[in-house]
Amino acid sequence: MFLGIGDFARATGLTVKALRWYDEQGVLVPADVDPHTRYRRYTVGQLEQAGLVRALRTAGVPLAAIRTAMREGGSPHEALRARREAVVTERAREDRALATAERVLAGAGLDYDVHLRTSPSRAWVGVIEYVVLPADADPVIADPDGTPVDADVAIEAALLDVYASLHADGFAPTGAFWLDLGRPADDAGAEVGLCVPLAAPVPEGWSVPGRRTIAGTRPAGRELTTEHVVTDDDPDDGTAVHPAFAALVRAAAERDLSIDLGTLRQHCPREVEGSPGSGKGVPGSGTGTRTVVELSVDVDE
């Protein structure tokens, strides 16, 4: 039994225009096409196919994926599973974007204490990691072969390599590490230096095996610094200016100071008791233990 395209459209809830489009795209091909009139005719057995196509399209499955799914050997279940995963990823991206917007709105009302202090001369050594900041995901670090790795996991591994190499060669760190955030960035991300302070410079040519090693000596000078309380809704996905950084820049302008953004540093997080540090007004920042990170930048002399 054949149904004309009009009757088939009414039976399936699809429009005649959609049926013609699906035919052209190889998604739902009519069982018969009159060679003279070019009228399309469908079998009753194709009603189920049409219902499946409509359901997948309503779920947002791309037409190319439906075409593959409808062919022999294809899997509508696989097409739907892939769509579900894409929706979950997109929802997570939207949640991060909403959380970032909320953080920015909350941060706009925070009173960050910015201090100007003298910093001593300091030798240091570190390694470079390349951080990618995708628009739809958390920051990742690219392995040498290009494989993305969670940024926190990669940074921890790199620091362990640095400390192990220093210990093996008899060099003792004199303080906590910091992240050098002021390195040039491109469209995909930025280079981040993981730096450790030392009592004296390492010998020329010294390196952490298998890693791009950097070393130097920071001259004595002045720096602006502030602290930020880390909260669960404080995403670091590169989609907004961090309020602590904005506070440093604003303080420099108010004090008529020139800062070197190439020296921007985020210091090792630390736990503090009973005080929210500089982030006054942070939700949930009453008494108790919380994590605080310090941000600093050198003042040009």
Disulfide bonds with the S-S distance in Angstrom:
none
